[in-house]
Amino acid sequence: PWPPARSPLPPPPPLLAALGLARSHAFDADHVFDGAATNERIYGVLVRSLIRAAVDGFNGTAFAYGQTSSGKTFTMNGSADHPGIIPLAVRDVFDTAREVN
């Protein structure tokens, strides 16, 4: 279901808890994609609007988070046939700047 339920991190090790160093954190995600998602789809859903906002003077961050070998580097960099978020964003920055001028 969307949005995903908040889930705290697992309980801290007893030593950290005993020392008072344990803290609980919860994280939210804007979107979760499955393995069938393409770089272009991810870019269109999440990043394109960040680029438009950046050209208008706002700050934005695209952050890829996931398990080792889950495809973060490929999603960000891509390949010649399937450009990633970074090359798509650079292209869009220049295309948007041309439209503004």
C-alpha positions as CSV (number, residue, x, y, z in Angstrom):
1,P,0.0,0.0,0.0
2,W,1.1,3.6,-0.6
3,P,2.3,5.4,1.4
4,P,4.4,2.7,3.1
5,A,3.9,2.4,6.8
6,R,6.5,4.0,9.0
7,S,8.7,1.4,10.7
8,P,11.3,2.2,13.3
9,L,14.7,0.7,13.2
10,P,15.2,-2.5,15.1
11,P,15.8,-2.2,18.9
12,P,19.4,-1.1,19.7
13,P,21.9,-3.4,21.2
14,P,21.5,-3.7,25.0
15,L,24.9,-2.0,25.7
16,L,23.9,1.2,23.8
17,A,20.5,1.2,25.6
18,A,22.2,0.8,29.0
19,L,24.6,3.7,28.2
20,G,21.7,5.9,27.1
21,L,23.1,6.1,23.6
22,A,20.2,4.4,21.8
23,R,17.8,6.5,19.7
24,S,14.9,5.5,17.6
25,H,14.5,6.8,14.1
26,A,11.7,6.6,11.5
27,F,12.2,7.3,7.8
28,D,9.8,8.1,5.0
29,A,10.2,7.5,1.3
30,D,8.6,9.6,-1.4
31,H,8.3,6.6,-3.6
32,V,9.4,3.0,-3.8
33,F,10.1,1.4,-7.2
34,D,10.2,-2.3,-8.1
35,G,12.8,-4.0,-10.3
36,A,10.7,-3.4,-13.4
37,A,11.0,0.4,-13.1
38,T,13.1,2.1,-15.9
39,N,15.5,5.0,-15.3
40,E,13.3,7.1,-17.5
41,R,10.2,6.3,-15.4
42,I,12.1,7.1,-12.1
43,Y,13.3,10.3,-13.6
44,G,9.8,11.3,-14.8
45,V,8.1,10.5,-11.5
46,L,10.6,12.0,-9.1
47,V,13.4,14.1,-10.6
48,R,12.0,16.1,-13.5
49,S,10.0,18.4,-11.2
50,L,13.2,18.9,-9.1
51,I,15.0,20.1,-12.2
52,R,12.2,22.5,-13.1
53,A,12.2,23.9,-9.5
54,A,16.0,24.2,-9.5
55,V,15.9,26.3,-12.7
56,D,13.4,28.5,-10.8
57,G,15.9,28.9,-8.0
58,F,14.9,26.2,-5.5
59,N,17.1,23.5,-4.0
60,G,16.4,19.9,-4.5
61,T,18.0,16.5,-3.9
62,A,17.5,13.1,-5.6
63,F,18.8,10.5,-3.2
64,A,19.1,6.8,-4.2
65,Y,18.9,4.4,-1.2
66,G,18.9,0.7,-1.2
67,Q,20.5,-2.6,-0.5
68,T,23.9,-3.4,-2.0
69,S,23.6,-4.5,-5.6
70,S,20.1,-3.2,-5.9
71,G,20.9,-0.9,-8.9
72,K,21.5,2.5,-7.3
73,T,24.6,3.3,-9.3
74,F,23.0,2.1,-12.6
75,T,19.9,4.2,-11.8
76,M,22.0,7.3,-11.2
77,N,24.6,6.8,-14.0
78,G,22.8,4.5,-16.5
79,S,24.4,3.3,-19.7
80,A,24.7,4.5,-23.3
81,D,21.3,2.8,-24.1
82,H,19.6,3.6,-20.8
83,P,20.8,7.0,-19.5
84,G,20.5,7.4,-15.7
85,I,19.2,10.2,-13.5
86,I,22.4,12.3,-13.8
87,P,22.6,12.5,-17.6
88,L,18.9,12.9,-17.9
89,A,19.0,15.7,-15.3
90,V,21.9,17.5,-17.1
91,R,20.1,17.3,-20.4
92,D,16.9,18.6,-18.8
93,V,18.7,21.5,-17.1
94,F,20.0,22.7,-20.5
95,D,16.7,22.1,-22.2
96,T,14.8,24.0,-19.5
97,A,17.3,26.8,-19.6
98,R,16.8,27.1,-23.4
99,E,13.0,27.2,-22.9
100,V,13.3,30.0,-20.3
101,N,15.5,32.1,-22.6
